[in-house]
């Protein structure tokens, strides 16, 4: 899915991997290495002009972990447009807040499982 991403987007993804937030790191630890029902996830994956926090190619599922700045009006508008563009390519996006991941990881994993399909 990243084959049509520009080199600069791929580079941003690599930089993001080195700087995961605490919430992203916690979720990554729970889903990496096929720990979630055998599904492989990628961390900071390029899709076209965008980088998603986590991506499962098999399920065509992207997961975003949002910090407080995602509540700002301009960022919310950008996120909505970005979601529409990514979902137009056949990828479903689900979003969680940092707080959700850090305080109730099990509930987050249940929601992710519900979106996975084989």
Kinemage of the C-alpha trace (Angstrom):
@kinemage 1
@onewidth
@group {chain A} dominant
@subgroup {mainchain}
@vectorlist {calphas} color= white
{ca unk a 1} P 0.000 0.000 0.000
{ca unk a 2} L 2.996 2.299 0.402
{ca unk a 3} L 4.313 1.791 -3.121
{ca unk a 4} L 2.630 4.982 -4.319
{ca unk a 5} L 3.872 7.094 -1.407
{ca unk a 6} L 6.487 9.740 -2.163
{ca unk a 7} L 9.970 9.312 -0.728
{ca unk a 8} L 9.425 12.302 1.579
{ca unk a 9} L 6.310 10.680 3.040
{ca unk a 10} L 8.191 7.431 3.616
{ca unk a 11} L 10.969 9.413 5.306
{ca unk a 12} L 8.395 11.099 7.584
{ca unk a 13} L 7.056 7.670 8.491
{ca unk a 14} L 10.552 6.548 9.449
{ca unk a 15} L 11.074 9.660 11.568
{ca unk a 16} L 7.714 9.109 13.296
{ca unk a 17} L 8.711 5.536 14.142
{ca unk a 18} L 11.634 6.899 16.118
{ca unk a 19} L 9.375 9.287 18.047
{ca unk a 20} L 6.235 7.381 19.012
{ca unk a 21} L 4.156 8.984 21.750
{ca unk a 22} L 3.717 6.989 24.979
{ca unk a 23} L 0.215 5.977 23.831
{ca unk a 24} L 1.482 4.874 20.414
{ca unk a 25} L 4.292 2.922 22.064
{ca unk a 26} L 1.836 1.147 24.377
{ca unk a 27} L -0.487 0.191 21.528
{ca unk a 28} L 2.425 -0.862 19.325
{ca unk a 29} L 3.695 -3.167 22.032
{ca unk a 30} L 0.243 -4.812 22.201
{ca unk a 31} L -0.172 -5.360 18.436
{ca unk a 32} L 3.355 -5.814 17.081
{ca unk a 33} L 4.781 -9.166 16.009
{ca unk a 34} L 1.303 -10.528 15.217
{ca unk a 35} L 0.302 -10.413 18.903
{ca unk a 36} L -3.275 -9.435 18.049
{ca unk a 37} L -4.932 -12.573 16.704
{ca unk a 38} L -2.091 -13.211 14.256
{ca unk a 39} L -2.598 -9.988 12.282
{ca unk a 40} L 0.536 -8.146 11.162
{ca unk a 41} L 0.566 -4.412 11.797
{ca unk a 42} L 3.024 -1.834 10.530
{ca unk a 43} L 4.060 1.133 12.668
{ca unk a 44} L 3.904 4.591 11.018
{ca unk a 45} L 2.934 3.394 7.557
{ca unk a 46} L 2.761 5.598 4.452
{ca unk a 47} L -0.473 5.535 2.461
{ca unk a 48} L -0.273 7.905 -0.496
{ca unk a 49} L 0.477 11.389 0.838
{ca unk a 50} L -0.268 10.416 4.444
{ca unk a 51} L 1.263 8.463 7.299
{ca unk a 52} L -1.020 6.443 9.572
{ca unk a 53} L 0.047 5.379 13.045
{ca unk a 54} L -0.618 1.672 12.485
{ca unk a 55} L -1.709 -0.311 9.448
{ca unk a 56} L -2.796 -3.896 8.828
{ca unk a 57} L -2.634 -4.670 5.117
{ca unk a 58} L -4.522 -7.952 5.421
{ca unk a 59} L -7.545 -6.219 6.991
{ca unk a 60} L -7.059 -2.885 5.152
{ca unk a 61} L -7.292 -1.249 8.572
{ca unk a 62} L -5.506 1.887 9.760
{ca unk a 63} L -5.400 2.906 13.412
{ca unk a 64} L -4.814 6.468 14.533
{ca unk a 65} L -3.937 7.482 18.093
{ca unk a 66} L -4.838 11.124 18.575
{ca unk a 67} L -3.311 13.584 21.008
{ca unk a 68} L -4.969 16.738 22.272
{ca unk a 69} L -4.013 18.807 19.223
{ca unk a 70} L -6.447 16.717 17.187
{ca unk a 71} L -9.243 18.556 19.033
{ca unk a 72} L -8.251 21.908 17.533
{ca unk a 73} L -10.743 23.033 14.820
{ca unk a 74} L -8.197 23.254 11.986
{ca unk a 75} L -6.734 19.872 12.867
{ca unk a 76} L -10.195 18.277 13.078
{ca unk a 77} L -11.000 19.547 9.576
{ca unk a 78} L -7.674 18.234 8.257
{ca unk a 79} L -8.205 14.850 9.929
{ca unk a 80} L -11.695 14.539 8.430
{ca unk a 81} L -10.440 15.300 4.916
{ca unk a 82} L -7.480 12.961 5.380
{ca unk a 83} L -9.778 10.170 6.580
{ca unk a 84} L -12.041 10.600 3.547
{ca unk a 85} L -9.101 10.422 1.158
{ca unk a 86} L -7.578 7.357 2.785
{ca unk a 87} L -10.919 5.562 3.056
{ca unk a 88} L -11.539 6.299 -0.644
{ca unk a 89} L -8.573 3.997 -1.323
{ca unk a 90} L -10.353 1.139 0.469
{ca unk a 91} L -8.711 1.477 3.887
{ca unk a 92} L -10.867 1.750 7.013
{ca unk a 93} L -9.603 4.120 9.720
{ca unk a 94} L -10.409 3.850 13.396
{ca unk a 95} L -9.329 6.475 15.911
{ca unk a 96} L -8.536 6.402 19.595
{ca unk a 97} L -7.388 9.131 21.928
{ca unk a 98} L -4.121 8.913 23.802
{ca unk a 99} L -6.201 8.766 26.984
{ca unk a 100} L -8.194 5.750 25.757
{ca unk a 101} L -5.043 3.828 24.914
{ca unk a 102} L -3.242 4.693 28.138
{ca unk a 103} L -6.159 4.087 30.508
{ca unk a 104} L -8.115 1.288 28.851
{ca unk a 105} L -5.908 -0.601 26.413
{ca unk a 106} L -7.989 -3.777 26.647
{ca unk a 107} L -11.122 -1.948 25.445
{ca unk a 108} L -9.115 -0.467 22.576
{ca unk a 109} L -7.928 -3.948 21.580
{ca unk a 110} L -11.511 -5.244 21.669
{ca unk a 111} L -12.566 -2.469 19.270
{ca unk a 112} L -9.645 -3.214 16.958
{ca unk a 113} L -10.474 -6.938 16.944
{ca unk a 114} L -14.037 -6.091 15.924
{ca unk a 115} L -12.675 -4.331 12.824
{ca unk a 116} L -10.290 -7.091 11.769
{ca unk a 117} L -11.503 -9.542 9.176
{ca unk a 118} L -9.917 -12.366 7.316
